[in-house]
Every structure is written in structure tokens, then in C-alpha cells.
Amino acid sequence: NMRSFYKNNDKKQDPVWKKRFAQLQALGFEWEGRGSGNEYTWQERFKELCLYKEANGDCRVSAAYGNNRALAGWVSTMRGYYKQHDKKQDPVWKNRFAQLEAIGFEWEVKIPAEDFWQERLNELLEYKESNGHCRVPKCYEKNKKL
């Protein structure tokens, strides 16, 4: 498989292979394949993340986000890619990382348990003030995290 060969080989500097890789590149060959790094997939998930942020106010998609497991997995993969030194050197990935940062993407999301608890408790208090009870519907549109 040419993708694996390209990624795991030091022939990138060999003039013959450099020419071959350039020919594949000119054809539009996608080195990442169909996964999270594929341009189409990346753009689709980025749009979904923008919609998520619009609805939720942040880019902290939980790994257990049931509404869109593909987005949850993609966000996790992006965080993993960011930690890889070779991705940070690649111009395509530099641009992608910059796009994510421009919408407020956090590379490490660590909310102290007490802060998380207090945030949800405050949201529940607001809900109770508005509705007179604490029986939040499973699919509460105004605050899906609650």
C-alpha cells in the first residue's frame, strides 16, 4: 500500500521516489486515506464541530457524545494528532490546527471535578427556577449537557 510505504519509509529524499510521490500528489492522491485526515472527512467534521459549538457554546465534545459518535471520535483523534511532532511540521496540519484554534478548540480539556459539579448544579438551579422542578427531560434542547 503506497500510503504505508510513504509514511514509513525514508525514500522521500530519494530523487526517483520523490518524483513518484510528486506524480501521485499531482493526481490528487490522499496520503491519509479515508480516515480523519482525509480532506473531505476533515471538512465535514469541522463543519459539524462548528455546529456543535454554536449549539453548546464550546468545542468540548465528549468521547461519549451519543448524538454524533463520528464527531466525538474525530475530536479525540485531532487531539491525538496535535501531540504528534510530525503532524505539527506538515503545512496541511498546521493549517488545520490553526482553524481549530480559531474556533476555540482546546487541545487538552481537563475540568476539575468540583468545577464541573458546580457548573451543572448552577444550571440545574436555573432550570428549577424557570420550571419549578428538577425533572429535566432527557433531550432538553436549551441545555443538552444538563
Salt bridges, closest charged atoms under 4 A:
GLU32 OE1 - LYS7 NZ 3.89
GLU32 OE2 - LYS87 NZ 3.21
GLU39 OE1 - ARG96 NH2 2.69
GLU44 OE2 - LYS47 NZ 3.61
GLU48 OE2 - ARG45 NH1 3.12
ASP58 OD2 - LYS145 NZ 2.35
GLU106 OE2 - ARG60 NE 3.06
GLU108 OE1 - LYS110 NZ 3.80
GLU119 OE2 - ARG120 NH1 3.08
GLU123 OE1 - ARG120 NH1 3.12
GLU141 OE1 - LYS144 NZ 3.86
